[in-house]
Amino acid sequence: MYLPRHFAADEALADELIAGALVELISPTRDGRLIATALPMLRVGDSLLGHMARANPHWREAGDGESLAIARGPDGYVSPSWYPSKAEHGQAVPTWNYQSAHAHGQLVAHDDPAWVRPVVAALTRRHEAGRAEPWDIGDAPADWLDGQLRAIVGVELRITRVEAKAKLSQNRSAADALGVIDGLGGGPLASAMRAALAARQPGPEHR
């Protein structure tokens, strides 16, 4: 990950982005190709846990090299027209703001329904949380659920390092950052930028 100092984020952001998020899991294959799968994964200690279809060749073909899980936060286009400084000197170009985390590690497959079941249950609890009547794996017929579990394979990314980046106009003036927030018109990216701006300019006008 290219990580300029002013865009470097702490591990708390990485944990937030990869904890239970949809990630792009990328692995080198034994014959030198890359293979990628989008899947939800759950951070448990120093591992990311998830599952994929048994028919997916990813879990069989992944080699011994380092795999990478990429999780993304809010992102969006930034117009130079939103910068007040553009009106002063015109020295502004378009860019893209975003948050991203990379988790590197060794991928291990678990072809075992007894390993997969609690992972499915934990992922379900996380994403059903907050619903008035959350669905639980116990709601499905036991025999049918057993068949579904046999159709998937567990995957574990044993994390060796994590990097996180938050490109939220920290390299611009506070006025320009506020201009971007106004230009975005709300939403999660504007909220993330507002928090980043408050961290460096804690005055009430930036909250």
Backbone as a printed PyTorch tensor [residue, N CA C, xyz], in Angstrom:
tensor([[[  0.8430,  -1.1950,   0.0000],
         [  0.0000,   0.0000,   0.0000],
         [  0.8770,   1.2420,   0.0000]],

        [[  0.6240,   2.1460,  -0.9540],
         [  1.3070,   3.4380,  -0.9490],
         [  0.6870,   4.2700,   0.1600]],

        [[  1.5190,   4.7190,   1.1050],
         [  1.0000,   5.2970,   2.3310],
         [  1.7380,   6.5760,   2.7140]],

        [[  1.4090,   7.7110,   2.0640],
         [  2.0000,   8.9780,   2.4930],
         [  1.6820,   9.2420,   3.9660]],

        [[  2.5920,   9.8990,   4.6440],
         [  2.4740,  10.0830,   6.0910],
         [  1.1430,  10.7030,   6.5020]],

        [[  0.6770,  11.7160,   5.7480],
         [ -0.5420,  12.4120,   6.1860],
         [ -1.8100,  11.6050,   5.9390]],

        [[ -1.7130,  10.4790,   5.1820],
         [ -2.8830,   9.6410,   4.9690],
         [ -2.8240,   8.3430,   5.7780]],

        [[ -1.7630,   8.1290,   6.5340],
         [ -1.6340,   6.9040,   7.3210],
         [ -2.6760,   6.8860,   8.4300]],

        [[ -3.3450,   5.7490,   8.5800],
         [ -4.3750,   5.5990,   9.6090],
         [ -3.9250,   4.5650,  10.6290]],

        [[ -4.5010,   4.6550,  11.8240],
         [ -4.0960,   3.7270,  12.8760],
         [ -4.8330,   2.3940,  12.7210]],

        [[ -4.4440,   1.4410,  13.5700],
         [ -5.0110,   0.1010,  13.4610],
         [ -6.4810,   0.0750,  13.8190]],

        [[ -6.9380,   1.0900,  14.5770],
         [ -8.3620,   1.1350,  14.9200],
         [ -9.2170,   1.2370,  13.6590]],

        [[ -8.7650,   2.0460,  12.6880],
         [ -9.5120,   2.1470,  11.4400],
         [ -9.4630,   0.8320,  10.6820]],

        [[ -8.2970,   0.2030,  10.6640],
         [ -8.1890,  -1.0900,   9.9890],
         [ -9.1510,  -2.0990,  10.6060]],

        [[ -9.2120,  -2.1350,  11.9360],
         [-10.1190,  -3.0550,  12.6130],
         [-11.5640,  -2.7510,  12.2450]],

        [[-11.8920,  -1.4670,  12.1920],
         [-13.2600,  -1.0600,  11.8600],
         [-13.6400,  -1.5020,  10.4480]],

        [[-12.7080,  -1.3450,   9.4990],
         [-13.0210,  -1.6530,   8.1040],
         [-13.0790,  -3.1530,   7.8370]],

        [[-12.2110,  -3.9330,   8.5050],
         [-12.1580,  -5.3580,   8.1730],
         [-12.9630,  -6.2220,   9.1340]],

        [[-13.5000,  -5.6420,  10.1960],
         [-14.2640,  -6.4360,  11.1590],
         [-15.6680,  -6.7010,  10.6140]],

        [[-15.8640,  -7.8730,  10.0550],
         [-17.1850,  -8.2280,   9.5740],
         [-17.5580,  -7.5980,   8.2520]],

        [[-16.5940,  -7.0740,   7.5240],
         [-16.8900,  -6.3820,   6.2740],
         [-16.7950,  -7.3270,   5.0890]],

        [[-17.3110,  -6.8640,   3.9420],
         [-17.0510,  -7.5490,   2.6870],
         [-15.6410,  -7.1810,   2.2610]],

        [[-14.8300,  -8.1880,   2.0020],
         [-13.4530,  -7.9440,   1.5870],
         [-13.2270,  -8.5770,   0.2210]],

        [[-12.2180,  -8.0920,  -0.4660],
         [-11.7080,  -8.7600,  -1.6540],
         [-10.4960,  -9.5830,  -1.2080]],

        [[-10.6510, -10.8960,  -1.2370],
         [ -9.5800, -11.8000,  -0.8340],
         [ -8.8040, -12.2110,  -2.0800]],

        [[ -7.5190, -11.8980,  -2.0930],
         [ -6.6690, -12.1330,  -3.2690],
         [ -5.5260, -13.0580,  -2.8710]],

        [[ -5.3410, -14.1140,  -3.6490],
         [ -4.2940, -15.0930,  -3.3370],
         [ -3.5060, -15.4400,  -4.5900]],

        [[ -2.2060, -15.7240,  -4.4260],
         [ -1.4310, -16.2620,  -5.5470],
         [ -1.7310, -17.7510,  -5.6860]],

        [[ -1.8160, -18.2200,  -6.9190],
         [ -2.0300, -19.6460,  -7.1400],
         [ -0.6860, -20.3490,  -7.3140]],

        [[ -0.7220, -21.6520,  -7.2980],
         [  0.5130, -22.4220,  -7.4090],
         [  1.1670, -22.2830,  -8.7810]],

        [[  0.3690, -21.8850,  -9.7870],
         [  0.9430, -21.7200, -11.1230],
         [  1.2180, -20.2670, -11.4770]],

        [[  1.2620, -19.4050, -10.4560],
         [  1.6990, -18.0320, -10.6710],
         [  0.6230, -17.0270, -11.0410]],

        [[ -0.6390, -17.4380, -11.0460],
         [ -1.7300, -16.5040, -11.3110],
         [ -2.2010, -15.8660, -10.0020]],

        [[ -3.1350, -14.9350, -10.1220],
         [ -3.8320, -14.3970,  -8.9590],
         [ -5.2900, -14.8140,  -9.0490]],

        [[ -5.8760, -15.1200,  -7.8990],
         [ -7.2950, -15.4720,  -7.8460],
         [ -7.9340, -14.6270,  -6.7470]],

        [[ -9.1430, -14.1090,  -7.0040],
         [ -9.7850, -13.1900,  -6.0620],
         [-11.2390, -13.5890,  -5.8360]],

        [[-11.6950, -13.3950,  -4.6080],
         [-13.0780, -13.6720,  -4.2390],
         [-13.5580, -12.5800,  -3.2960]],

        [[-14.7620, -12.0730,  -3.5420],
         [-15.3940, -11.1320,  -2.6150],
         [-16.2150, -11.9370,  -1.6200]],

        [[-15.9690, -11.7190,  -0.3360],
         [-16.7300, -12.4480,   0.6750],
         [-16.6870, -11.7010,   2.0030]],

        [[-17.7380, -11.8440,   2.8190],
         [-17.7010, -11.2480,   4.1550],
         [-16.7680, -12.0500,   5.0440]],

        [[-15.9820, -11.3630,   5.8420],
         [-15.0920, -12.0380,   6.7830],
         [-15.2040, -11.3600,   8.1350]],

        [[-14.8710, -12.1080,   9.1590],
         [-14.9960, -11.6490,  10.5410],
         [-13.6280, -11.6640,  11.1960]],

        [[-13.2520, -10.5620,  11.8330],
         [-11.9680, -10.4920,  12.5310],
         [-12.1030, -11.1460,  13.9000]],

        [[-11.3070, -12.1730,  14.1340],
         [-11.2560, -12.8450,  15.4290],
         [ -9.7920, -12.9650,  15.8100]],

        [[ -9.3440, -12.1590,  16.7570],
         [ -7.9430, -12.1660,  17.1400],
         [ -7.0670, -11.7650,  15.9740]],

        [[ -6.1060, -12.6080,  15.6480],
         [ -5.1840, -12.3310,  14.5520],
         [ -5.5850, -13.0410,  13.2640]],

        [[ -6.8640, -13.3320,  13.1110],
         [ -7.3400, -14.0060,  11.9130],
         [ -8.5910, -13.3390,  11.3570]],

        [[ -8.7720, -13.4740,  10.0520],
         [-10.0420, -13.1650,   9.4000],
         [-10.6720, -14.4970,   9.0200]],

        [[-11.9380, -14.6820,   9.4130],
         [-12.6290, -15.9460,   9.1830],
         [-13.7910, -15.7360,   8.2240]],

        [[-13.9950, -16.6940,   7.3340],
         [-15.1070, -16.6150,   6.4030],
         [-15.3410, -17.9640,   5.7560]],

        [[-16.1080, -17.9600,   4.6740],
         [-16.3780, -19.1990,   3.9550],
         [-16.6810, -18.8690,   2.5060]],

        [[-16.4980, -19.8380,   1.6500],
         [-16.8050, -19.6710,   0.2270],
         [-17.3890, -20.9650,  -0.3120]],

        [[-17.9970, -20.8910,  -1.4800],
         [-18.6030, -22.0670,  -2.0920],
         [-17.5500, -23.1440,  -2.3490]],

        [[-17.9230, -24.3660,  -2.1110],
         [-17.0170, -25.4750,  -2.3770],
         [-16.5910, -25.4880,  -3.8450]],

        [[-17.4960, -25.0620,  -4.7360],
         [-17.1930, -25.0600,  -6.1620],
         [-16.2070, -23.9700,  -6.5580]],

        [[-15.9910, -22.9900,  -5.6920],
         [-15.0390, -21.9160,  -5.9700],
         [-13.6210, -22.4960,  -5.9300]],

        [[-12.8330, -22.3520,  -7.0040],
         [-11.4930, -22.9560,  -7.0130],
         [-10.4840, -22.2380,  -6.1050]],

        [[-10.8700, -21.0880,  -5.5710],
         [ -9.9320, -20.2670,  -4.8040],
         [ -9.2770, -21.0780,  -3.6780]],

        [[-10.0820, -21.7630,  -2.8760],
         [ -9.5430, -22.4280,  -1.6890],
         [ -8.6410, -23.6050,  -2.0420]],

        [[ -8.8640, -24.2060,  -3.2250],
         [ -8.0260, -25.3170,  -3.6430],
         [ -6.7340, -24.8550,  -4.3130]],

        [[ -6.8250, -23.7580,  -5.0770],
         [ -5.7080, -23.3370,  -5.9150],
         [ -4.7490, -22.3650,  -5.2400]],

        [[ -5.1450, -21.7810,  -4.1040],
         [ -4.2660, -20.8260,  -3.4170],
         [ -2.9590, -21.5050,  -3.0290]],

        [[ -1.8580, -20.8410,  -3.3370],
         [ -0.5480, -21.3910,  -3.0130],
         [ -0.0980, -21.0070,  -1.6230]],

        [[  1.1920, -21.1620,  -1.3870],
         [  1.7470, -20.8990,  -0.0610],
         [  2.1630, -19.4430,   0.1330]],

        [[  2.0590, -18.6270,  -0.9180],
         [  2.4590, -17.2300,  -0.7820],
         [  1.4700, -16.4200,   0.0390]],

        [[  1.8000, -15.1600,   0.2360],
         [  0.9830, -14.2680,   1.0540],
         [ -0.3140, -13.9040,   0.3410]],

        [[ -1.4300, -14.0310,   1.0450],
         [ -2.7200, -13.5860,   0.5430],
         [ -3.0080, -12.1890,   1.0980]],

        [[ -3.9540, -11.5200,   0.4680],
         [ -4.2850, -10.1380,   0.8330],
         [ -5.7920,  -9.9760,   0.8630]],

        [[ -6.3090,  -9.4110,   1.9630],
         [ -7.7200,  -9.0640,   2.0680],
         [ -7.8310,  -7.5410,   2.0610]],

        [[ -8.6060,  -7.0110,   1.1330],
         [ -8.7850,  -5.5670,   0.9930],
         [-10.1990,  -5.1970,   1.4120]],

        [[-10.3070,  -4.3020,   2.3850],
         [-11.6050,  -3.7970,   2.8370],
         [-11.6540,  -2.3000,   2.5690]],

        [[-12.7870,  -1.8300,   2.1130],
         [-12.9190,  -0.4100,   1.7830],
         [-13.9840,   0.2500,   2.6230]],

        [[-13.7120,   1.5060,   2.9660],
         [-14.6950,   2.3330,   3.6300],
         [-15.3630,   3.2420,   2.6150]],

        [[-15.9580,   4.3370,   3.0610],
         [-16.6180,   5.2550,   2.1310],
         [-15.6160,   5.9100,   1.1850]],

        [[-16.0560,   6.1760,  -0.0430],
         [-15.1800,   6.8180,  -1.0160],
         [-16.0180,   7.7000,  -1.9270]],

        [[-15.3500,   8.6100,  -2.6400],
         [-16.0730,   9.4650,  -3.5680],
         [-15.1680,  10.4330,  -4.3050]],

        [[-15.6560,  10.8920,  -5.4240],
         [-14.9620,  11.8650,  -6.2660],
         [-14.9430,  13.2330,  -5.5820]],

        [[-13.8180,  13.9280,  -5.7350],
         [-13.6740,  15.2900,  -5.1850],
         [-13.4020,  16.2460,  -6.3380]],

        [[-14.2930,  17.2010,  -6.5230],
         [-14.1280,  18.2010,  -7.5760],
         [-13.2630,  19.3550,  -7.0870]],

        [[-12.3190,  19.8280,  -7.8960],
         [-11.5190,  20.9870,  -7.4910],
         [-12.3820,  22.2390,  -7.3200]],

        [[-13.5650,  22.2320,  -7.9060],
         [-14.4580,  23.3900,  -7.7630],
         [-14.9430,  23.5790,  -6.3310]],

        [[-14.7990,  22.5260,  -5.5160],
         [-15.2380,  22.6300,  -4.1240],
         [-14.2220,  23.3390,  -3.2360]],

        [[-12.9940,  23.5310,  -3.7220],
         [-11.9620,  24.1740,  -2.9170],
         [-12.1050,  25.6960,  -3.0020]],

        [[-12.2330,  26.3890,  -1.8840],
         [-12.1820,  27.8550,  -1.9380],
         [-10.8740,  28.3670,  -2.5380]],

        [[ -9.7830,  27.6150,  -2.3550],
         [ -8.4860,  28.0620,  -2.8740],
         [ -8.4590,  28.1030,  -4.4010]],

        [[ -9.3410,  27.3470,  -5.0550],
         [ -9.3710,  27.3720,  -6.5110],
         [ -9.6990,  28.7730,  -7.0250]],

        [[-10.5950,  29.4570,  -6.3250],
         [-10.9610,  30.8110,  -6.7340],
         [ -9.8180,  31.7960,  -6.5480]],

        [[ -8.8730,  31.4350,  -5.6650],
         [ -7.7560,  32.3350,  -5.3720],
         [ -6.6310,  32.1970,  -6.3990]],

        [[ -6.2730,  30.9420,  -6.7400],
         [ -5.1050,  30.7650,  -7.6090],
         [ -5.3130,  29.7200,  -8.7150]],

        [[ -6.4130,  28.9870,  -8.6810],
         [ -6.6960,  28.0150,  -9.7300],
         [ -5.8510,  26.7620,  -9.6990]],

        [[ -4.9710,  26.6230,  -8.7190],
         [ -4.0580,  25.4810,  -8.6680],
         [ -4.7200,  24.3090,  -7.9350]],

        [[ -5.6050,  23.6360,  -8.6400],
         [ -6.3400,  22.5180,  -8.0540],
         [ -6.7220,  21.5380,  -9.1540]],

        [[ -6.7060,  20.2740,  -8.8120],
         [ -7.0720,  19.2170,  -9.7650],
         [ -8.0520,  18.2520,  -9.0770]],

        [[ -8.7940,  17.4660,  -9.8650],
         [ -9.6950,  16.4840,  -9.2510],
         [ -8.9140,  15.3950,  -8.5060]],

        [[ -9.5880,  14.7720,  -7.5500],
         [ -8.9860,  13.6490,  -6.8320],
         [-10.0980,  12.7360,  -6.3530]],

        [[ -9.7250,  11.7410,  -5.5920],
         [-10.6900,  10.7860,  -5.0340],
         [-10.3370,  10.5720,  -3.5730]],

        [[-11.3200,  10.7180,  -2.6900],
         [-11.1100,  10.4550,  -1.2730],
         [-11.6530,   9.0760,  -0.9240]],

        [[-10.9820,   8.4060,   0.0170],
         [-11.3950,   7.0410,   0.3480],
         [-10.7490,   6.5820,   1.6430]],

        [[-11.2640,   5.4760,   2.1590],
         [-10.6450,   4.7540,   3.2630],
         [-10.4520,   3.3040,   2.8340]],

        [[ -9.3080,   2.7320,   3.2010],
         [ -9.0090,   1.3670,   2.7810],
         [ -8.1000,   0.7040,   3.8100]],

        [[ -8.2680,  -0.6040,   3.9620],
         [ -7.3940,  -1.3860,   4.8460],
         [ -6.9510,  -2.6430,   4.1190]],

        [[ -5.6860,  -3.0100,   4.3110],
         [ -5.1100,  -4.2210,   3.7350],
         [ -4.6620,  -5.1410,   4.8680]],

        [[ -5.1470,  -6.3670,   4.8590],
         [ -4.6860,  -7.3780,   5.8110],
         [ -3.9280,  -8.4500,   5.0330]],

        [[ -2.6690,  -8.6520,   5.3880],
         [ -1.8190,  -9.6340,   4.7230],
         [ -1.6920, -10.8710,   5.6180]],

        [[ -1.5500, -12.0270,   4.9930],
         [ -1.3440, -13.2200,   5.8030],
         [ -1.4000, -14.5040,   5.0070]],

        [[ -1.3650, -15.5950,   5.7310],
         [ -1.3950, -16.9320,   5.1400],
         [ -2.8280, -17.4350,   5.1150]],

        [[ -3.2710, -17.9070,   3.9480],
         [ -4.6290, -18.4250,   3.8110],
         [ -4.6500, -19.9170,   4.1180]],

        [[ -5.5700, -20.3040,   4.9940],
         [ -5.7430, -21.7050,   5.3740],
         [ -7.1920, -22.0970,   5.1050]],

        [[ -7.4120, -23.2050,   4.4110],
         [ -8.7560, -23.7070,   4.1410],
         [ -9.1600, -24.7090,   5.2220]],

        [[-10.4350, -24.6850,   5.5960],
         [-10.9830, -25.6060,   6.5950],
         [-12.1550, -26.3470,   5.9670]],

        [[-11.8870, -27.5120,   5.4270],
         [-12.9240, -28.3210,   4.7860],
         [-13.5750, -29.1930,   5.8500]],

        [[-14.3260, -28.5300,   6.7200],
         [-14.8640, -29.2020,   7.9090],
         [-16.1290, -28.4650,   8.3580]],

        [[-17.3230, -29.0640,   8.1850],
         [-18.5600, -28.3900,   8.5950],
         [-18.5650, -27.9790,  10.0660]],

        [[-17.8800, -28.7310,  10.9190],
         [-17.8420, -28.3810,  12.3390],
         [-17.0710, -27.0860,  12.5730]],

        [[-16.1080, -26.7730,  11.6980],
         [-15.3770, -25.5000,  11.7920],
         [-16.2180, -24.3770,  11.1770]],

        [[-16.8970, -24.7010,  10.0900],
         [-17.6390, -23.6740,   9.3590],
         [-18.8680, -23.2020,  10.1190]],

        [[-19.5740, -24.1000,  10.7900],
         [-20.8470, -23.7630,  11.4270],
         [-20.7470, -22.5560,  12.3710]],

        [[-19.8100, -22.5380,  13.3380],
         [-19.7510, -21.3690,  14.2340],
         [-19.3490, -20.0850,  13.5190]],

        [[-18.5990, -20.2060,  12.4110],
         [-18.2400, -19.0100,  11.6480],
         [-19.4780, -18.4370,  10.9690]],

        [[-20.2960, -19.3060,  10.3670],
         [-21.5510, -18.8590,   9.7640],
         [-22.4520, -18.2320,  10.8310]],

        [[-22.5170, -18.8560,  11.9820],
         [-23.3540, -18.3380,  13.0640],
         [-22.8760, -16.9600,  13.5300]],

        [[-21.5550, -16.8040,  13.6780],
         [-21.0030, -15.5240,  14.1420],
         [-21.2100, -14.4160,  13.1160]],

        [[-20.9860, -14.7310,  11.8310],
         [-21.2220, -13.7390,  10.7820],
         [-22.6870, -13.3360,  10.7400]],

        [[-23.5600, -14.3190,  10.9070],
         [-24.9930, -14.0320,  10.9030],
         [-25.3760, -13.1290,  12.0660]],

        [[-24.8860, -13.4390,  13.2540],
         [-25.2040, -12.6090,  14.4230],
         [-24.7480, -11.1760,  14.2150]],

        [[-23.5650, -11.0270,  13.6260],
         [-23.0400,  -9.6710,  13.4290],
         [-23.9290,  -8.8700,  12.4840]],

        [[-24.3310,  -9.4770,  11.3860],
         [-25.0530,  -8.7160,  10.3730],
         [-26.5550,  -8.6780,  10.6120]],

        [[-27.0670,  -9.5480,  11.4650],
         [-28.4830,  -9.4810,  11.8400],
         [-28.6990,  -8.5990,  13.0670]],

        [[-27.6210,  -8.2300,  13.7310],
         [-27.7440,  -7.4020,  14.9480],
         [-28.4780,  -6.1110,  14.6280]],

        [[-29.3810,  -5.7340,  15.5120],
         [-30.1220,  -4.4930,  15.3210],
         [-31.4720,  -4.6900,  14.6670]],

        [[-31.7030,  -5.8510,  14.0460],
         [-33.0090,  -6.1210,  13.4650],
         [-33.9930,  -6.5060,  14.5640]],

        [[-35.2480,  -6.1510,  14.3800],
         [-36.2680,  -6.4390,  15.3910],
         [-36.3970,  -7.9460,  15.6260]],

        [[-36.3120,  -8.7180,  14.5530],
         [-36.3900, -10.1790,  14.6710],
         [-35.2240, -10.7960,  13.9000]],

        [[-34.0350, -10.8020,  14.4940],
         [-32.8500, -11.2980,  13.7780],
         [-32.9700, -12.7770,  13.4210]],

        [[-32.5290, -13.0850,  12.1880],
         [-32.5100, -14.4800,  11.7460],
         [-31.3450, -15.1990,  12.3990]],

        [[-31.5480, -16.4560,  12.7420],
         [-30.5180, -17.2830,  13.3630],
         [-30.4280, -18.5840,  12.5760]],

        [[-29.2350, -19.1830,  12.5210],
         [-29.1070, -20.4190,  11.7500],
         [-30.0070, -21.5190,  12.3040]],

        [[-30.3880, -21.4030,  13.5560],
         [-31.3090, -22.3800,  14.1380],
         [-32.7100, -22.2690,  13.5780]],

        [[-33.0000, -21.1890,  12.8320],
         [-34.3180, -21.0340,  12.2220],
         [-34.4920, -21.9440,  11.0060]],

        [[-33.3800, -22.4230,  10.4440],
         [-33.4450, -23.2700,   9.2440],
         [-33.5830, -24.7380,   9.6560]],

        [[-34.2660, -25.5390,   8.8360],
         [-34.3580, -26.9850,   9.1430],
         [-32.9660, -27.5950,   9.2550]],

        [[-32.7620, -28.4020,  10.2750],
         [-31.4240, -28.9210,  10.5850],
         [-30.8240, -29.7120,   9.4350]],

        [[-31.6010, -30.6090,   8.8160],
         [-31.0610, -31.4300,   7.7300],
         [-30.6770, -30.5700,   6.5310]],

        [[-31.5350, -29.6090,   6.2210],
         [-31.2610, -28.7060,   5.0900],
         [-30.0120, -27.8800,   5.3650]],

        [[-29.8820, -27.3610,   6.6020],
         [-28.7230, -26.5560,   6.9620],
         [-27.4430, -27.3850,   6.8700]],

        [[-27.4950, -28.6300,   7.2990],
         [-26.3130, -29.4940,   7.2020],
         [-25.8580, -29.6230,   5.7540]],

        [[-26.8160, -29.7280,   4.8360],
         [-26.4660, -29.8060,   3.4240],
         [-25.8320, -28.5260,   2.9220]],

        [[-26.3510, -27.3840,   3.3750],
         [-25.7730, -26.0970,   2.9900],
         [-24.3420, -25.9530,   3.5080]],

        [[-24.1060, -26.4180,   4.7150],
         [-22.7620, -26.3190,   5.2930],
         [-21.7670, -27.2110,   4.5520]],

        [[-22.2470, -28.3460,   4.0360],
         [-21.3490, -29.2170,   3.2740],
         [-21.0100, -28.6360,   1.9060]],

        [[-21.7900, -27.6390,   1.4780],
         [-21.5620, -27.0220,   0.1610],
         [-20.5990, -25.8410,   0.2220]],

        [[-20.1130, -25.5320,   1.4200],
         [-19.1600, -24.4290,   1.5680],
         [-17.9160, -24.9200,   2.2980]],

        [[-16.8650, -24.1230,   2.1910],
         [-15.5820, -24.4410,   2.8350],
         [-15.1320, -23.2210,   3.6240]],

        [[-14.6320, -23.4390,   4.8200],
         [-14.1440, -22.3380,   5.6390],
         [-12.7830, -21.8560,   5.1730]],

        [[-12.5570, -20.5590,   5.3150],
         [-11.2450, -19.9890,   5.0080],
         [-10.8110, -19.0930,   6.1600]],

        [[ -9.5360, -19.1290,   6.4460],
         [ -8.9520, -18.3290,   7.5230],
         [ -7.7080, -17.6260,   6.9910]],

        [[ -7.6980, -16.3180,   7.1100],
         [ -6.4940, -15.5540,   6.7860],
         [ -5.7710, -15.2670,   8.0980]],

        [[ -4.6250, -15.9230,   8.2980],
         [ -3.8460, -15.7100,   9.5140],
         [ -2.9720, -14.4760,   9.3020]],

        [[ -3.3750, -13.3970,   9.9360],
         [ -2.8310, -12.0690,   9.6420],
         [ -1.3940, -11.9300,  10.1440]],

        [[ -0.5430, -11.4160,   9.2610],
         [  0.8350, -11.0990,   9.6440],
         [  1.0600,  -9.5890,   9.7550]],

        [[  0.3080,  -8.8040,   8.9890],
         [  0.4080,  -7.3450,   9.1020],
         [ -0.8360,  -6.7010,   8.5140]],

        [[ -1.1190,  -5.5140,   9.0330],
         [ -2.2900,  -4.7520,   8.5950],
         [ -1.8640,  -3.3260,   8.3070]],

        [[ -2.3700,  -2.7620,   7.2090],
         [ -2.1240,  -1.3700,   6.8590],
         [ -3.4710,  -0.7000,   6.6140]],

        [[ -3.5580,   0.5730,   6.9750],
         [ -4.8000,   1.3070,   6.7410],
         [ -4.4900,   2.7040,   6.2260]],

        [[ -5.3490,   3.1810,   5.3350],
         [ -5.1710,   4.4920,   4.7240],
         [ -6.4920,   5.2390,   4.7350]],

        [[ -6.4270,   6.5010,   5.1090],
         [ -7.6050,   7.3630,   5.0900],
         [ -7.2290,   8.6260,   4.3190]],

        [[ -7.5990,   8.6860,   3.0600],
         [ -7.3130,   9.8500,   2.2150],
         [ -8.5330,  10.7570,   2.2760]],

        [[ -8.5040,  11.7300,   3.1760],
         [ -9.6700,  12.5520,   3.4860],
         [ -9.3320,  14.0420,   3.4300]],

        [[ -8.5270,  14.4210,   2.4540],
         [ -8.1430,  15.8270,   2.2400],
         [ -7.3080,  16.3960,   3.3800]],

        [[ -6.5630,  15.5040,   4.0870],
         [ -5.7040,  16.0180,   5.1600],
         [ -4.5730,  16.8800,   4.6150]],

        [[ -4.2660,  16.7390,   3.3170],
         [ -3.1940,  17.5350,   2.7180],
         [ -3.6910,  18.8920,   2.2110]],

        [[ -4.9800,  19.1720,   2.4030],
         [ -5.5500,  20.4600,   2.0140],
         [ -5.7500,  21.3270,   3.2560]],

        [[ -5.9820,  22.5980,   3.0280],
         [ -6.2810,  23.4940,   4.1400],
         [ -7.6250,  23.1150,   4.7630]],

        [[ -7.8580,  23.6000,   5.9720],
         [ -9.1370,  23.3340,   6.6300],
         [-10.2890,  23.8890,   5.8040]],

        [[-10.0920,  25.0650,   5.2030],
         [-11.1500,  25.6650,   4.3810],
         [-11.4690,  24.7850,   3.1750]],

        [[-10.4310,  24.2500,   2.5290],
         [-10.6660,  23.3700,   1.3830],
         [-11.3690,  22.0840,   1.8120]],

        [[-10.9650,  21.5240,   2.9600],
         [-11.6090,  20.3080,   3.4550],
         [-13.0870,  20.5560,   3.7430]],

        [[-13.3960,  21.7060,   4.3280],
         [-14.7920,  22.0480,   4.5790],
         [-15.5530,  22.2250,   3.2680]],

        [[-14.8780,  22.7500,   2.2650],
         [-15.5010,  22.8910,   0.9610],
         [-15.8660,  21.5410,   0.3570]],

        [[-14.9910,  20.5430,   0.5530],
         [-15.2780,  19.2020,   0.0590],
         [-16.4610,  18.6020,   0.8200]],

        [[-16.4790,  18.7820,   2.1350],
         [-17.5930,  18.2770,   2.9380],
         [-18.9120,  18.8640,   2.4550]],

        [[-18.9290,  20.1650,   2.2110],
         [-20.1470,  20.8070,   1.6970],
         [-20.4970,  20.2750,   0.3080]],

        [[-19.4790,  20.0770,  -0.5370],
         [-19.7160,  19.5970,  -1.8900],
         [-20.2730,  18.1840,  -1.9170]],

        [[-19.8510,  17.3550,  -0.9760],
         [-20.3400,  15.9810,  -0.9220],
         [-21.8080,  15.9210,  -0.5250]],

        [[-22.2540,  16.9190,   0.2220],
         [-23.6660,  16.9790,   0.5840],
         [-24.1130,  15.9360,   1.5850]],

        [[-23.2640,  15.5170,   2.4660],
         [-23.6330,  14.5330,   3.4780],
         [-23.1820,  13.1360,   3.0980]],

        [[-23.5800,  12.1570,   3.8890],
         [-23.2070,  10.7720,   3.6390],
         [-21.9970,  10.3490,   4.4520]],

        [[-21.6220,   9.0580,   4.3680],
         [-20.5430,   8.5280,   5.2070],
         [-19.1800,   9.1260,   4.9160]],

        [[-18.8870,   9.4720,   3.6510],
         [-17.5840,  10.0630,   3.3520],
         [-17.4710,  11.4440,   3.9740]],

        [[-18.5260,  12.2460,   3.8790],
         [-18.5220,  13.5690,   4.5080],
         [-18.3640,  13.4370,   6.0210]],

        [[-19.0200,  12.4520,   6.6180],
         [-18.8980,  12.2420,   8.0660],
         [-17.4740,  11.8650,   8.4480]],

        [[-16.8420,  10.9840,   7.6530],
         [-15.4660,  10.5950,   7.9340],
         [-14.5390,  11.7860,   7.8010]],

        [[-14.7630,  12.6260,   6.7820],
         [-13.9340,  13.8150,   6.6070],
         [-14.1270,  14.7960,   7.7510]],

        [[-15.3610,  14.9350,   8.2070],
         [-15.6300,  15.8520,   9.3180],
         [-14.8830,  15.4100,  10.5780]],

        [[-14.8680,  14.0970,  10.8190],
         [-14.1490,  13.5670,  11.9800],
         [-12.6530,  13.7890,  11.8430]],

        [[-12.1100,  13.5770,  10.6350],
         [-10.6750,  13.7980,  10.4160],
         [-10.3160,  15.2580,  10.5960]],

        [[-11.1850,  16.1390,  10.1410],
         [-10.9310,  17.5700,  10.2820],
         [-11.0000,  17.9860,  11.7410]],

        [[-11.9610,  17.4410,  12.4850],
         [-12.0740,  17.7540,  13.9030],
         [-10.8360,  17.3080,  14.6670]],

        [[-10.2220,  16.2040,  14.2390],
         [ -9.0370,  15.6910,  14.9280],
         [ -7.8490,  16.6300,  14.7840]],

        [[ -7.7530,  17.3330,  13.6640],
         [ -6.6150,  18.2510,  13.4870],
         [ -6.9830,  19.6960,  13.7950]],

        [[ -8.2730,  20.0330,  13.7360],
         [ -8.7470,  21.3830,  14.0290],
         [ -9.9250,  21.2490,  14.9910]],

        [[ -9.6950,  21.0920,  16.2870],
         [-10.7670,  20.7360,  17.2130],
         [-11.7300,  21.8620,  17.5700]],

        [[-11.6500,  22.9750,  16.8720],
         [-12.5890,  24.0640,  17.1670],
         [-14.0080,  23.6900,  16.8400]],

        [[-15.0020,  24.3120,  17.5120],
         [-16.4100,  23.9340,  17.3320],
         [-16.9020,  24.1320,  15.9030]],

        [[-16.2850,  25.0690,  15.1340],
         [-16.7650,  25.3150,  13.7710],
         [-16.4620,  24.1590,  12.8330]],

        [[-15.6080,  23.2050,  13.2910],
         [-15.2400,  22.0880,  12.4290],
         [-15.8800,  20.7870,  12.8750]],

        [[-16.7790,  20.8350,  13.8340],
         [-17.3700,  19.6140,  14.3470],
         [-18.6230,  19.2580,  13.5650]]])
